[in-house]
Amino acid sequence: SAVISQKPSRDICQRGTSLTIQCQVDSQVTMMFWYRQQPGQSLTLIATANQGSEATYESGFVIDKFPISRPNLTFSTLTVSNMSPEDSSIYLCSVLAGDETQYFGPGTRLLVL
Amino acid sequence: SQQGEEDPQALSIQEGENATMNCSYKTSINNLQWYRQNSGRGLVHLILIRSNEREKHSGRLRVTLDTSKKSSSLLITASRAADTASYFCARVKGSARQLTFGSGTQLTVLP
């Protein structure tokens, strides 16, 4: 299994500002993903974080709003830009292990006022 | 958006009873994974079942998969209050390995 940490665990932000969320995994992994979970909802994939190239975004998510970095095989960041109250969600990163299992980080709970 | 549904949306049982949650999907899959989430925290991986498997067990958990009906079920036997959580199924299709989540079942186990 993989051990994943995320920072910050939670934050309260003002609208119009940006927040960068970090995801660190304890071993090298090929694939990392970012998900959003809006209040009371299930998880939705934002993008696949690709090491050494631009992230692959799902329909409805764009790079200008959710820029992602993946500088190496153990680390990724997701930035939520120009935030509005609708961005209040839990943001989770996940990694794909060799046995096809996906492990999730503890999540970052974001509240935008 | 989710490409399948879970039922029931909410389930309330007494401690010691069994809990069954169902997951349906619409497209072919490589595998299907079940997760537990406590109070909006991170997801805990429970079981992965591959498309060529029909049943898997892990402790008090039993997962079945019927690819002809495009459905899976999660059975928790002898439930405990600590099993209270949201349970999600998630499907993997193709080489991209992204997870597509179901809508989830909120399980409450009453002591």
Interface residues (C-beta under 8 A of the other chain):
Chain A: S1 M31 F33 Y35 Q37 S42 L43 T44 L45 T48 E58 I90 L92 S94 L96 D99 E100 T101 Q102 Y103 F104 G105 P106 G107 R109
Chain B: S1 Q2 N30 N31 Q33 Y35 G40 R41 G42 L43 V44 H45 L48 R50 F88 A90 V92 A96 R97 Q98 L99 T100 F101 G102 S103 G104
